[in-house]
Amino acid sequence: MNRILLIDDDEQLGPPLATYFQRFELQLTHATRPSEGLALLRSQPFDAAILDVMLPEMDGFELCRTIRKDNDIPIVMLTARGDVMDRVVGLELGADDYLPKPFEPRELVARLQTVLRRRKPNGNSQAVTLGAAPTLHFDGLDIDTARRSVVREGQAVELTGTEYELLLLLAREPGKVFSRDDILNQLRGHEADLYTRAVDIVVSRLRKKLEPLDCIKTLRNAGYSLALRRLTV
């Protein structure tokens, strides 16, 4: 059973959500304050986190930034009114997905299942199709699909689930141009309701983490491709 941490100051939200989550083999732990949630993350293993934007002590953006300093756990943010700027800021800080309030519990479960699949090599993810080549080697970059790890010029790189899946998608067919819609549909696993700006944000985050390698090429009005030479080992 996957363990989910909810950090939301609404004390009435946790109990009914926890009961609903059990139908989908998700165990929910509810923290009402960021300090409590951070303490739980440091002391217990969780498979994903849900963060509200409006919180006491610190807002959800600062909380996301704090978590991302030493934890690559999948993060879904709950954004008030579905405000576009909330979505953009959350994605820029390393969130994997977002959901506007008020939300339907079933949709939240679907978002969680999607980000959890990205983390599991044996789940319904791109890594499964790479059984014959568990490690992809490029000039200065190695992608171990079995361990879902990335090494850049001998140094391990910490990626979020979304960043890893984007890199893996491009790496499976280096040189092929993927449009923003292609990327959204592949990463979300269904017709995406995200706006194309989200892809640009994730690409920007990934590029920064892979520096000084110049890995991802932008083709104006077309999309993105991996600009590294595949090595045979």
FENQUI-V7658 format. One record per backbone hydrogen bond with DSSP energy under -1.0 kcal/mol. CO is the residue of the C=O (numbers start at 0). NH is the residue of the N-H. E is the energy in kcal/mol with one decimal. If there is no record, write none. Layout:
co=CO nh=NH e=E
co=CO nh=NH e=E
This chain:
co=1 nh=26 e=-3.2
co=2 nh=46 e=-3.2
co=2 nh=47 e=-1.1
co=3 nh=28 e=-2.7
co=4 nh=49 e=-3.1
co=5 nh=30 e=-3.2
co=6 nh=51 e=-2.2
co=8 nh=10 e=-1.0
co=9 nh=12 e=-1.5
co=12 nh=16 e=-1.5
co=13 nh=17 e=-2.9
co=14 nh=18 e=-2.0
co=15 nh=19 e=-2.1
co=16 nh=20 e=-2.8
co=17 nh=21 e=-1.3
co=19 nh=22 e=-1.4
co=20 nh=23 e=-1.9
co=20 nh=25 e=-1.6
co=21 nh=24 e=-1.5
co=24 nh=1 e=-1.5
co=26 nh=3 e=-3.2
co=28 nh=5 e=-3.1
co=30 nh=7 e=-2.0
co=32 nh=36 e=-2.3
co=33 nh=37 e=-3.0
co=34 nh=38 e=-1.8
co=35 nh=39 e=-2.0
co=36 nh=40 e=-2.4
co=37 nh=41 e=-1.8
co=38 nh=42 e=-1.2
co=39 nh=43 e=-2.3
co=47 nh=4 e=-2.3
co=48 nh=75 e=-2.6
co=49 nh=6 e=-3.0
co=50 nh=77 e=-3.2
co=52 nh=59 e=-3.0
co=55 nh=57 e=-2.8
co=58 nh=62 e=-2.2
co=59 nh=63 e=-2.5
co=60 nh=64 e=-2.4
co=61 nh=65 e=-2.3
co=62 nh=66 e=-2.6
co=63 nh=67 e=-2.4
co=66 nh=69 e=-1.3
co=66 nh=70 e=-1.0
co=73 nh=48 e=-2.5
co=74 nh=95 e=-2.4
co=74 nh=96 e=-1.5
co=75 nh=50 e=-2.4
co=76 nh=98 e=-2.5
co=77 nh=52 e=-1.8
co=78 nh=81 e=-1.3
co=78 nh=100 e=-2.2
co=79 nh=82 e=-1.8
co=82 nh=86 e=-1.9
co=83 nh=87 e=-2.7
co=84 nh=88 e=-2.8
co=85 nh=89 e=-2.5
co=86 nh=90 e=-2.5
co=87 nh=91 e=-2.4
co=88 nh=92 e=-1.7
co=89 nh=94 e=-2.5
co=90 nh=93 e=-1.0
co=96 nh=76 e=-2.2
co=98 nh=78 e=-1.8
co=103 nh=107 e=-1.8
co=104 nh=108 e=-2.4
co=105 nh=109 e=-2.1
co=106 nh=110 e=-2.4
co=107 nh=111 e=-2.4
co=108 nh=112 e=-2.8
co=109 nh=113 e=-1.8
co=110 nh=114 e=-2.2
co=111 nh=115 e=-2.5
co=112 nh=116 e=-2.0
co=113 nh=117 e=-1.4
co=119 nh=122 e=-1.6
co=122 nh=124 e=-2.0
co=124 nh=127 e=-1.2
co=126 nh=129 e=-1.6
co=127 nh=130 e=-1.1
co=129 nh=132 e=-1.7
co=133 nh=144 e=-3.6
co=135 nh=142 e=-2.7
co=136 nh=230 e=-3.0
co=137 nh=140 e=-1.2
co=139 nh=152 e=-2.7
co=140 nh=137 e=-3.1
co=141 nh=150 e=-2.6
co=142 nh=135 e=-3.0
co=143 nh=147 e=-1.2
co=143 nh=148 e=-1.7
co=148 nh=143 e=-2.6
co=149 nh=156 e=-2.8
co=150 nh=141 e=-2.4
co=151 nh=154 e=-2.2
co=154 nh=151 e=-3.3
co=159 nh=163 e=-2.6
co=160 nh=164 e=-2.3
co=161 nh=165 e=-2.1
co=162 nh=166 e=-2.3
co=163 nh=167 e=-2.9
co=164 nh=168 e=-2.3
co=165 nh=169 e=-2.1
co=166 nh=170 e=-2.6
co=167 nh=171 e=-1.8
co=172 nh=175 e=-2.1
co=177 nh=223 e=-2.5
co=178 nh=182 e=-2.2
co=179 nh=183 e=-2.7
co=180 nh=184 e=-2.5
co=181 nh=185 e=-2.1
co=182 nh=186 e=-2.7
co=183 nh=187 e=-2.3
co=184 nh=188 e=-1.4
co=194 nh=197 e=-1.9
co=195 nh=199 e=-1.2
co=196 nh=200 e=-1.9
co=197 nh=201 e=-2.2
co=198 nh=202 e=-2.7
co=199 nh=203 e=-2.3
co=200 nh=204 e=-2.3
co=201 nh=205 e=-2.6
co=202 nh=206 e=-2.8
co=203 nh=207 e=-2.0
co=204 nh=208 e=-1.8
co=205 nh=209 e=-1.5
co=209 nh=212 e=-1.7
co=212 nh=214 e=-1.1
co=214 nh=226 e=-4.4
co=216 nh=224 e=-1.9
co=218 nh=221 e=-2.6
co=218 nh=222 e=-2.3
co=222 nh=218 e=-2.9
co=223 nh=177 e=-3.2
co=224 nh=216 e=-2.9
co=228 nh=138 e=-1.2
